[in-house]
Amino acid sequence: MCGRMVLTRSASEIADAFELEMVVELSASYNIAPGRPIAAIRLGPGRARQLSLLHWGLVPAWAKERSIGNRLINARSETAAQKPSFRSALASRRCIVPADGFYEWSGTGRGRRVPHLFRRRDGGLLAIAGLWEEWRDRASDERLLSCTLLTTEANAAVRPVHDRMPVLLEPTDFESWLDPERVAAQEAARLLVPSAPDRLERVLVSQHVNDPRNDDASCIAPVG
């Protein structure tokens, strides 16, 4: 799974990397946890790519309560097309979540979970495949835009720590993934595979990141 991320790049850096026409102001975050707003790239009017903030934890349009999003932070790419929570979004509401890196933990037991940061070897941004939804509260008419991250089986770089990893897209895949009118879900599914292991490096970091309340540069500082 993918349950914690890092994004410290400026909006302008993200705009350059993803060829965006519209961005939002962002604050650097070294420990992004589910339930918080995360940056996501979607297609806007005229098929222009836009950056916006979405709630991390997908709330399907049919849900009675938004709390269901707490359980839908990730979607297994192998079964998303069959799951009621993700089927519609996979067909028509796909997004890309930019990140500097993501965390996974090895070990079990209280105080023994060891965090690892996975990031690109070349220092570039990761492009995580995601799905988004719009939900309205029936009582208050509150509007919520939310998203989930697609996962796949781990590649050789991630497998020593976890058996799953986020789906990482290449720049040549962005257009196909983002535009459901041009590329149907069945065809887009070919992109939902593990990335090449040599694209990632693993960095052992301190247990400071284990507490989601900690959000500073110490979270990504190498140890050992």
Backbone as CSV, one residue per row, in Angstrom:
resi,resn,N_x,N_y,N_z,CA_x,CA_y,CA_z,C_x,C_y,C_z
1,MET,0.838,-1.191,0.000,0.000,0.000,0.000,0.874,1.242,0.000
2,CYS,0.257,2.394,-0.063,0.977,3.660,0.055,0.203,4.516,1.043
3,GLY,0.777,4.726,2.228,0.053,5.427,3.267,0.701,6.691,3.769
4,ARG,1.834,7.083,3.196,2.494,8.326,3.593,3.354,8.798,2.440
5,MET,3.397,10.118,2.202,4.132,10.676,1.071,4.879,11.942,1.468
6,VAL,5.725,12.394,0.539,6.473,13.640,0.676,6.231,14.480,-0.576
7,LEU,5.982,15.779,-0.395,5.946,16.710,-1.528,6.438,18.066,-1.038
8,THR,7.626,18.444,-1.498,8.215,19.707,-1.059,8.428,20.681,-2.213
9,ARG,8.143,20.266,-3.441,8.390,21.121,-4.601,7.382,22.266,-4.651
10,SER,7.795,23.347,-5.265,6.904,24.492,-5.427,5.886,24.209,-6.518
11,ALA,4.825,25.010,-6.532,3.805,24.866,-7.564,4.392,25.086,-8.950
12,SER,5.333,26.007,-9.072,5.929,26.281,-10.378,6.771,25.100,-10.855
13,GLU,7.491,24.427,-9.939,8.268,23.251,-10.318,7.352,22.125,-10.804
14,ILE,6.231,21.951,-10.119,5.272,20.923,-10.526,4.660,21.281,-11.873
15,ALA,4.360,22.566,-12.063,3.783,23.013,-13.336,4.727,22.727,-14.489
16,ASP,6.013,22.953,-14.287,6.992,22.685,-15.337,7.099,21.190,-15.635
17,ALA,7.105,20.390,-14.599,7.292,18.948,-14.773,6.111,18.283,-15.460
18,PHE,4.908,18.824,-15.226,3.701,18.178,-15.746,2.979,19.011,-16.806
19,GLU,3.604,20.092,-17.232,3.041,20.948,-18.281,1.632,21.408,-17.917
20,LEU,1.538,22.087,-16.777,0.253,22.533,-16.257,-0.039,23.968,-16.659
21,GLU,-1.317,24.255,-16.818,-1.745,25.613,-17.118,-2.324,26.312,-15.896
22,MET,-2.756,25.536,-14.899,-3.329,26.129,-13.699,-2.800,25.383,-12.483
23,VAL,-2.349,26.135,-11.470,-1.818,25.527,-10.254,-2.430,26.203,-9.033
24,VAL,-2.241,25.599,-7.884,-2.639,26.185,-6.607,-1.387,26.347,-5.769
25,GLU,-1.436,27.248,-4.800,-0.296,27.435,-3.915,-0.143,26.225,-2.997
26,LEU,1.080,25.782,-2.818,1.347,24.605,-2.006,2.362,24.919,-0.914
27,SER,2.231,24.223,0.195,3.225,24.292,1.258,3.986,22.976,1.284
28,ALA,5.278,23.049,1.513,6.078,21.829,1.579,5.574,20.936,2.709
29,SER,5.480,19.638,2.430,5.064,18.682,3.456,5.941,17.443,3.367
30,TYR,6.546,17.074,4.488,7.463,15.947,4.543,6.805,14.674,5.067
31,ASN,5.538,14.767,5.430,4.871,13.626,6.057,3.365,13.718,5.799
32,ILE,2.975,13.532,4.542,1.572,13.652,4.162,0.854,12.359,4.515
33,ALA,-0.180,12.462,5.330,-0.922,11.295,5.791,-2.330,11.289,5.200
34,PRO,-2.970,10.127,5.129,-4.357,10.063,4.658,-5.274,10.982,5.460
35,GLY,-6.299,11.481,4.792,-7.231,12.406,5.423,-6.855,13.858,5.230
36,ARG,-5.659,14.100,4.691,-5.203,15.460,4.446,-5.357,15.814,2.969
37,PRO,-5.317,17.094,2.635,-5.355,17.478,1.215,-4.043,17.118,0.527
38,ILE,-4.143,16.583,-0.669,-2.955,16.291,-1.458,-3.102,16.897,-2.845
39,ALA,-1.987,17.247,-3.443,-1.990,17.829,-4.777,-2.319,16.747,-5.803
40,ALA,-3.168,17.093,-6.760,-3.540,16.143,-7.808,-3.723,16.886,-9.123
41,ILE,-3.350,16.229,-10.200,-3.448,16.803,-11.540,-4.614,16.151,-12.260
42,ARG,-5.527,16.983,-12.760,-6.692,16.504,-13.500,-6.833,17.312,-14.784
43,LEU,-7.670,16.832,-15.680,-7.960,17.593,-16.888,-9.082,18.580,-16.615
44,GLY,-8.876,19.826,-17.039,-9.889,20.855,-16.909,-10.499,21.177,-18.257
45,PRO,-11.149,22.328,-18.370,-11.734,22.744,-19.641,-10.698,22.773,-20.755
46,GLY,-11.093,22.315,-21.926,-10.170,22.283,-23.047,-9.069,21.258,-22.899
47,ARG,-9.263,20.308,-22.005,-8.289,19.247,-21.739,-6.978,19.777,-21.175
48,ALA,-7.000,20.966,-20.603,-5.798,21.525,-19.985,-5.548,20.841,-18.636
49,ARG,-4.299,20.565,-18.336,-3.952,19.949,-17.060,-3.942,20.997,-15.956
50,GLN,-4.610,20.674,-14.854,-4.719,21.604,-13.738,-4.335,20.911,-12.442
51,LEU,-3.715,21.677,-11.559,-3.343,21.173,-10.241,-4.341,21.686,-9.209
52,SER,-4.871,20.782,-8.398,-5.810,21.167,-7.348,-5.530,20.323,-6.107
53,LEU,-6.198,20.651,-5.019,-6.045,19.907,-3.774,-7.262,19.019,-3.557
54,LEU,-7.015,17.736,-3.322,-8.082,16.767,-3.098,-7.875,16.080,-1.751
55,HIS,-8.980,15.707,-1.129,-8.933,14.965,0.132,-8.398,13.560,-0.136
56,TRP,-7.365,13.136,0.645,-6.793,11.803,0.434,-7.637,10.778,1.186
57,GLY,-8.389,10.018,0.405,-9.318,9.011,0.913,-10.598,9.129,0.119
58,LEU,-10.759,8.303,-0.892,-11.845,8.477,-1.857,-13.207,8.216,-1.230
59,VAL,-14.129,9.155,-1.452,-15.507,9.020,-0.992,-16.389,8.876,-2.233
60,PRO,-16.908,7.674,-2.515,-17.744,7.482,-3.704,-18.985,8.367,-3.679
61,ALA,-19.471,8.716,-4.852,-20.639,9.598,-4.947,-21.857,9.014,-4.248
62,TRP,-21.944,7.690,-4.185,-23.113,7.047,-3.591,-23.004,6.875,-2.071
63,ALA,-21.867,7.229,-1.487,-21.661,7.006,-0.055,-22.590,7.877,0.787
64,LYS,-23.076,7.329,1.885,-23.931,8.089,2.798,-23.112,9.003,3.704
65,GLU,-21.895,8.575,4.041,-21.037,9.353,4.925,-19.618,9.407,4.366
66,ARG,-18.939,10.517,4.626,-17.591,10.694,4.097,-16.557,9.830,4.802
67,SER,-16.920,9.266,5.944,-15.971,8.466,6.706,-15.509,7.226,5.945
68,ILE,-16.243,6.818,4.915,-15.814,5.668,4.120,-14.446,5.925,3.486
69,GLY,-14.112,7.197,3.270,-12.831,7.543,2.679,-11.644,7.110,3.510
70,ASN,-11.855,6.918,4.821,-10.756,6.475,5.678,-10.240,5.094,5.274
71,ARG,-11.109,4.315,4.629,-10.737,2.955,4.228,-10.337,2.866,2.757
72,LEU,-10.453,3.978,2.027,-10.227,3.944,0.588,-9.085,4.889,0.182
73,ILE,-7.972,4.811,0.896,-6.820,5.651,0.542,-6.037,5.052,-0.623
74,ASN,-6.156,3.727,-0.792,-5.514,3.015,-1.896,-6.534,2.159,-2.619
75,ALA,-6.268,1.895,-3.899,-7.091,0.988,-4.694,-6.163,0.009,-5.403
76,ARG,-6.429,-1.263,-5.271,-5.629,-2.271,-5.961,-5.907,-2.189,-7.455
77,SER,-4.874,-1.980,-8.251,-5.067,-1.798,-9.688,-5.629,-3.052,-10.347
78,GLU,-5.323,-4.215,-9.780,-5.771,-5.471,-10.385,-7.282,-5.655,-10.310
79,THR,-7.936,-5.012,-9.326,-9.371,-5.237,-9.124,-10.202,-3.957,-9.180
80,ALA,-9.580,-2.819,-9.444,-10.309,-1.544,-9.410,-11.483,-1.513,-10.384
81,ALA,-11.331,-2.132,-11.545,-12.390,-2.109,-12.553,-13.627,-2.887,-12.122
82,GLN,-13.464,-3.776,-11.138,-14.604,-4.571,-10.668,-15.222,-4.039,-9.376
83,LYS,-14.529,-3.162,-8.677,-14.999,-2.690,-7.381,-15.964,-1.509,-7.537
84,PRO,-17.161,-1.572,-6.912,-18.110,-0.457,-7.017,-17.532,0.887,-6.573
85,SER,-16.609,0.863,-5.627,-16.047,2.117,-5.113,-15.152,2.813,-6.129
86,PHE,-14.565,2.040,-7.064,-13.565,2.597,-7.968,-13.912,2.484,-9.447
87,ARG,-14.872,1.640,-9.791,-15.155,1.326,-11.195,-15.473,2.568,-12.015
88,SER,-16.359,3.413,-11.512,-16.764,4.607,-12.253,-15.616,5.597,-12.386
89,ALA,-14.849,5.777,-11.318,-13.730,6.720,-11.356,-12.648,6.245,-12.321
90,LEU,-12.400,4.934,-12.375,-11.401,4.413,-13.302,-11.812,4.681,-14.742
91,ALA,-13.104,4.646,-15.004,-13.596,4.857,-16.362,-13.576,6.328,-16.765
92,SER,-13.753,7.247,-15.812,-13.932,8.644,-16.229,-13.288,9.703,-15.360
93,ARG,-12.679,9.345,-14.230,-12.101,10.356,-13.344,-10.742,9.889,-12.848
94,ARG,-9.755,10.047,-13.709,-8.387,9.622,-13.376,-7.520,10.859,-13.122
95,CYS,-6.550,10.727,-12.249,-5.684,11.854,-11.903,-4.265,11.363,-11.686
96,ILE,-3.360,12.306,-11.532,-1.958,12.018,-11.219,-1.588,12.780,-9.952
97,VAL,-0.982,12.090,-9.009,-0.558,12.705,-7.750,0.958,12.847,-7.761
98,PRO,1.479,14.068,-7.806,2.936,14.260,-7.782,3.491,14.092,-6.372
99,ALA,4.686,13.540,-6.282,5.320,13.347,-4.972,6.826,13.301,-5.126
100,ASP,7.520,13.785,-4.098,8.974,13.610,-4.050,9.311,12.150,-3.760
101,GLY,8.457,11.504,-2.952,8.707,10.127,-2.572,7.577,9.598,-1.712
102,PHE,7.673,8.324,-1.348,6.685,7.701,-0.470,7.411,6.848,0.556
103,TYR,6.756,6.633,1.699,7.330,5.848,2.791,6.699,4.460,2.847
104,GLU,7.509,3.482,3.241,7.015,2.167,3.635,7.800,1.738,4.867
105,TRP,7.216,0.788,5.623,7.824,0.373,6.881,8.135,-1.112,6.877
106,SER,9.256,-1.457,7.472,9.609,-2.854,7.696,9.580,-3.124,9.192
107,GLY,9.476,-4.392,9.551,9.417,-4.737,10.964,8.008,-4.687,11.493
108,THR,7.805,-5.264,12.660,6.496,-5.290,13.309,6.663,-4.992,14.789
109,GLY,5.565,-4.673,15.415,5.602,-4.441,16.854,5.805,-2.986,17.209
110,ARG,5.334,-2.613,18.378,5.415,-1.232,18.831,6.871,-0.793,18.979
111,GLY,7.202,0.339,18.316,8.528,0.904,18.445,9.569,0.259,17.566
112,ARG,9.168,-0.763,16.779,10.157,-1.466,15.967,9.903,-1.308,14.469
113,ARG,8.899,-0.556,14.085,8.632,-0.357,12.668,9.661,0.618,12.099
114,VAL,10.387,0.161,11.104,11.500,0.931,10.552,11.047,1.585,9.248
115,PRO,11.094,2.921,9.161,10.613,3.606,7.953,11.685,3.714,6.870
116,HIS,11.241,3.598,5.632,12.102,3.734,4.460,11.442,4.714,3.495
117,LEU,12.241,5.588,2.928,11.762,6.531,1.929,12.184,6.046,0.548
118,PHE,11.221,5.959,-0.360,11.509,5.600,-1.744,11.345,6.838,-2.622
119,ARG,12.352,7.123,-3.428,12.333,8.298,-4.293,13.077,7.989,-5.588
120,ARG,12.923,8.855,-6.573,13.599,8.644,-7.838,15.099,8.864,-7.697
121,ARG,15.866,8.027,-8.354,17.320,8.157,-8.298,17.797,9.458,-8.928
122,ASP,17.082,9.923,-9.948,17.525,11.132,-10.644,17.019,12.408,-9.978
123,GLY,16.317,12.289,-8.849,15.844,13.452,-8.130,14.562,14.051,-8.671
124,GLY,13.975,13.438,-9.672,12.753,13.953,-10.271,11.519,13.649,-9.440
125,LEU,10.388,14.174,-9.896,9.113,13.936,-9.226,8.531,12.588,-9.627
126,LEU,7.910,11.913,-8.664,7.114,10.727,-8.953,5.745,11.168,-9.455
127,ALA,5.158,10.364,-10.321,3.810,10.614,-10.823,2.964,9.390,-10.484
128,ILE,2.184,9.477,-9.416,1.390,8.344,-8.928,0.012,8.356,-9.584
129,ALA,-0.396,7.226,-10.134,-1.719,7.114,-10.751,-2.793,7.128,-9.670
130,GLY,-3.805,7.964,-9.869,-4.886,8.064,-8.898,-6.251,8.136,-9.544
131,LEU,-7.283,8.054,-8.704,-8.673,8.196,-9.129,-9.318,9.240,-8.233
132,TRP,-10.249,10.018,-8.777,-10.894,11.037,-7.964,-12.419,10.944,-8.084
133,GLU,-13.087,11.520,-7.096,-14.547,11.514,-7.039,-15.056,12.826,-6.466
134,GLU,-16.311,13.134,-6.764,-17.009,14.258,-6.139,-18.175,13.707,-5.330
135,TRP,-18.264,14.146,-4.082,-19.307,13.677,-3.181,-20.017,14.873,-2.567
136,ARG,-21.317,14.740,-2.367,-22.092,15.800,-1.711,-22.813,15.245,-0.492
137,ASP,-22.688,15.963,0.606,-23.385,15.605,1.832,-24.872,15.907,1.653
138,ARG,-25.703,14.904,1.881,-27.134,15.079,1.636,-27.786,16.056,2.604
139,ALA,-27.214,16.184,3.790,-27.807,17.067,4.789,-27.356,18.513,4.618
140,SER,-26.044,18.715,4.437,-25.509,20.079,4.382,-25.229,20.569,2.967
141,ASP,-25.278,19.679,1.998,-24.931,19.972,0.602,-23.449,20.314,0.457
142,GLU,-22.636,19.898,1.436,-21.186,20.089,1.352,-20.638,19.320,0.157
143,ARG,-19.703,19.916,-0.561,-19.076,19.289,-1.719,-17.660,18.887,-1.352
144,LEU,-17.302,17.647,-1.633,-15.971,17.145,-1.307,-15.370,16.482,-2.537
145,LEU,-14.170,16.920,-2.903,-13.409,16.273,-3.957,-12.333,15.423,-3.290
146,SER,-12.307,14.146,-3.605,-11.399,13.231,-2.925,-10.708,12.323,-3.930
147,CYS,-9.672,11.623,-3.471,-8.945,10.742,-4.392,-8.350,9.559,-3.651
148,THR,-7.943,8.571,-4.434,-7.248,7.398,-3.931,-6.051,7.134,-4.826
149,LEU,-5.060,6.418,-4.308,-3.864,6.086,-5.067,-3.928,4.631,-5.494
150,LEU,-3.615,4.374,-6.748,-3.600,3.011,-7.255,-2.285,2.322,-6.894
151,THR,-2.385,1.066,-6.508,-1.198,0.300,-6.143,-1.086,-0.938,-7.028
152,THR,0.114,-1.480,-7.075,0.398,-2.691,-7.835,1.392,-3.520,-7.036
153,GLU,1.760,-4.692,-7.542,2.740,-5.502,-6.832,4.086,-4.782,-6.816
154,ALA,4.834,-4.986,-5.769,6.111,-4.294,-5.600,7.138,-4.768,-6.613
155,ASN,7.999,-3.840,-7.036,9.134,-4.226,-7.874,10.292,-4.655,-6.970
156,ALA,11.421,-4.968,-7.582,12.552,-5.488,-6.811,13.109,-4.477,-5.820
157,ALA,12.927,-3.182,-6.081,13.445,-2.162,-5.170,12.613,-2.060,-3.897
158,VAL,11.305,-2.248,-4.021,10.388,-2.063,-2.886,10.136,-3.374,-2.148
159,ARG,10.213,-4.501,-2.846,9.794,-5.793,-2.296,10.471,-6.182,-0.983
160,PRO,11.741,-5.817,-0.734,12.328,-6.179,0.562,11.617,-5.536,1.754
161,VAL,10.843,-4.481,1.490,10.163,-3.765,2.570,8.667,-4.034,2.562
162,HIS,8.048,-4.076,1.380,6.591,-4.240,1.276,6.251,-4.948,-0.021
163,ASP,5.111,-5.656,-0.029,4.731,-6.401,-1.233,3.887,-5.587,-2.213
164,ARG,3.570,-4.317,-1.857,2.809,-3.446,-2.746,3.543,-2.117,-2.903
165,MET,3.245,-1.419,-3.987,3.812,-0.093,-4.213,2.827,0.721,-5.040
166,PRO,2.918,2.057,-5.016,2.049,2.863,-5.869,2.395,2.675,-7.344
167,VAL,1.396,2.810,-8.200,1.626,2.788,-9.643,2.290,4.098,-10.038
168,LEU,3.468,4.019,-10.647,4.235,5.195,-11.040,4.205,5.333,-12.557
169,LEU,3.690,6.460,-13.025,3.550,6.714,-14.454,4.777,7.422,-15.013
170,GLU,5.057,7.168,-16.281,6.108,7.878,-16.995,5.484,9.051,-17.762
171,PRO,6.268,10.098,-18.057,5.714,11.257,-18.782,5.000,10.887,-20.080
172,THR,5.466,9.856,-20.759,4.814,9.439,-22.005,3.428,8.843,-21.763
173,ASP,3.122,8.526,-20.499,1.829,7.930,-20.161,0.813,8.955,-19.664
174,PHE,1.243,10.179,-19.386,0.362,11.142,-18.737,-0.916,11.387,-19.543
175,GLU,-0.760,11.637,-20.820,-1.927,11.966,-21.638,-2.915,10.804,-21.683
176,SER,-2.400,9.595,-21.862,-3.273,8.424,-21.918,-4.016,8.218,-20.609
177,TRP,-3.328,8.421,-19.497,-3.959,8.187,-18.199,-5.001,9.243,-17.879
178,LEU,-4.723,10.488,-18.171,-5.603,11.571,-17.753,-6.853,11.734,-18.611
179,ASP,-6.841,11.285,-19.843,-7.944,11.575,-20.761,-8.796,10.336,-21.042
180,PRO,-9.867,10.116,-20.265,-10.697,8.920,-20.465,-11.515,8.962,-21.755
181,GLU,-11.684,10.144,-22.338,-12.424,10.212,-23.595,-11.603,9.667,-24.756
182,ARG,-10.305,9.727,-24.632,-9.424,9.219,-25.680,-8.929,7.806,-25.382
183,VAL,-8.765,7.500,-24.111,-8.239,6.192,-23.715,-9.171,5.580,-22.678
184,ALA,-9.853,4.521,-23.058,-10.795,3.862,-22.160,-10.070,3.153,-21.023
185,ALA,-10.847,2.805,-19.990,-10.267,2.194,-18.798,-9.524,0.906,-19.116
186,GLN,-10.068,0.091,-20.001,-9.425,-1.179,-20.323,-8.054,-0.965,-20.942
187,GLU,-7.930,0.040,-21.806,-6.647,0.326,-22.426,-5.692,0.977,-21.433
188,ALA,-6.231,1.882,-20.596,-5.387,2.553,-19.600,-4.840,1.577,-18.571
189,ALA,-5.529,0.458,-18.382,-5.103,-0.517,-17.382,-3.723,-1.088,-17.676
190,ARG,-3.287,-1.007,-18.926,-1.959,-1.539,-19.273,-0.849,-0.729,-18.605
191,LEU,-1.174,0.483,-18.134,-0.180,1.327,-17.479,0.003,0.970,-16.005
192,LEU,-0.907,0.158,-15.473,-0.935,-0.098,-14.034,-0.050,-1.289,-13.673
193,VAL,1.236,-1.092,-13.852,2.221,-2.152,-13.620,3.360,-1.598,-12.765
194,PRO,4.161,-2.468,-12.163,5.301,-1.979,-11.369,6.285,-1.212,-12.246
195,SER,6.872,-0.185,-11.681,7.877,0.577,-12.411,9.198,-0.179,-12.431
196,ALA,10.089,0.224,-13.321,11.418,-0.391,-13.384,12.135,-0.160,-12.049
197,PRO,12.705,-1.191,-11.453,13.315,-1.049,-10.122,14.482,-0.083,-10.082
198,ASP,15.189,0.099,-11.209,16.344,0.985,-11.189,15.960,2.460,-11.170
199,ARG,14.668,2.768,-11.270,14.218,4.164,-11.195,14.179,4.677,-9.762
200,LEU,14.129,3.755,-8.794,13.941,4.142,-7.397,15.175,3.852,-6.555
201,GLU,15.344,4.652,-5.508,16.329,4.361,-4.481,15.626,4.333,-3.136
202,ARG,16.155,3.524,-2.233,15.580,3.380,-0.891,16.502,4.044,0.119
203,VAL,15.926,4.881,0.974,16.686,5.607,1.982,16.124,5.273,3.358
204,LEU,16.955,4.779,4.233,16.547,4.518,5.609,16.436,5.848,6.348
205,VAL,15.262,6.108,6.943,15.046,7.362,7.663,14.657,7.050,9.111
206,SER,14.587,8.095,9.932,14.359,7.880,11.362,12.872,7.670,11.671
207,GLN,12.615,7.144,12.868,11.250,6.904,13.300,10.511,8.195,13.632
208,HIS,11.167,9.307,13.447,10.506,10.607,13.582,9.282,10.684,12.669
209,VAL,9.371,10.038,11.500,8.278,10.099,10.534,7.102,9.215,10.944
210,ASN,7.296,8.312,11.881,6.218,7.411,12.272,5.012,8.144,12.829
211,ASP,5.251,9.287,13.442,4.154,10.098,13.979,3.721,11.090,12.912
212,PRO,2.496,10.975,12.395,2.056,11.882,11.322,1.988,13.346,11.740
213,ARG,2.073,13.607,13.043,2.089,15.006,13.504,3.434,15.667,13.235
214,ASN,4.462,14.874,13.013,5.787,15.418,12.685,5.849,15.699,11.194
215,ASP,6.119,16.935,10.856,6.143,17.327,9.436,7.247,18.341,9.226
216,ASP,8.477,17.860,9.147,9.627,18.725,8.965,10.713,17.952,8.230
217,ALA,11.777,18.612,7.887,12.827,18.006,7.080,13.499,16.810,7.759
218,SER,13.367,16.697,9.065,13.951,15.545,9.759,13.336,14.229,9.299
219,CYS,12.116,14.302,8.765,11.433,13.094,8.318,12.172,12.398,7.189
220,ILE,12.848,13.167,6.348,13.487,12.569,5.168,15.011,12.464,5.324
221,ALA,15.540,12.864,6.479,16.981,12.816,6.692,17.457,11.363,6.795
222,PRO,18.457,10.969,5.997,18.974,9.593,6.051,19.585,9.299,7.415
223,VAL,19.482,8.035,7.843,20.123,7.590,9.077,20.970,6.367,8.764
224,GLY,21.941,6.085,9.632,22.738,4.884,9.451,23.810,5.055,8.385
